[in-house]
């Protein structure tokens, strides 16, 4: 039994699905920005975009006039937020912003963050990253400090090594009759209990 021929609407539906699959986002993008810009984004000619737009029944893009007030808002909010507010695509807002050399909201934050960390660059590598982040505040994290330091080629602050307890000094002081607490204070140990363990288990020195 021969297949039922597709209706015009069904053919258009299949065509649109194939177009969306090959060029994701293109059907929604045409008409919201100039054809030339859409062509550059998808690697097609301006004429091909015009043909697609015409078949979709979408009118050509008419630039929304950017008032001075709107220009001042570029980069202060996300492109998506301004696009929704002004009734255009986020691609359009991004193009306006880039054409004027205005950094995105995220770029602005990163620059402010780096400027803040850079203001204490003399501490990088000398004070540990979490401590620097705590001093700076403003949402700066130790990871932010770490990444900035690594970009600058600065090594991290070295961790202090525990002082090695001089065993020979323990023997000398023990034989001189000093208590474990007194020995601990002399050799820089935290407690006499630590000295007692070293004295008995390692050095075999027992008190009578």
SULLINMO-V652350 format. One record per pair of residues at least 6 apart in sequence whose C-alpha atoms are under 6 Angstrom apart, sorted by the first residue. I is the first residue (numbers start at 1). J is the second residue. Records with the same first field share a line. If there is no record, write none. Layout:
# SULLINMO-V652350
I->J + J
This chain:
# SULLINMO-V652350
31->59 + 60 + 61
32->61 + 89
33->61 + 92
34->61
35->46
36->46
39->45 + 46
74->97
75->103 + 104 + 105
76->105
77->105
78->105
79->90 + 93 + 94
80->90
83->89 + 90
125->155 + 156 + 157
126->157
127->157
128->157
129->142 + 145
130->142
133->140 + 141 + 142
180->192 + 195
181->192
184->191 + 192
199->205
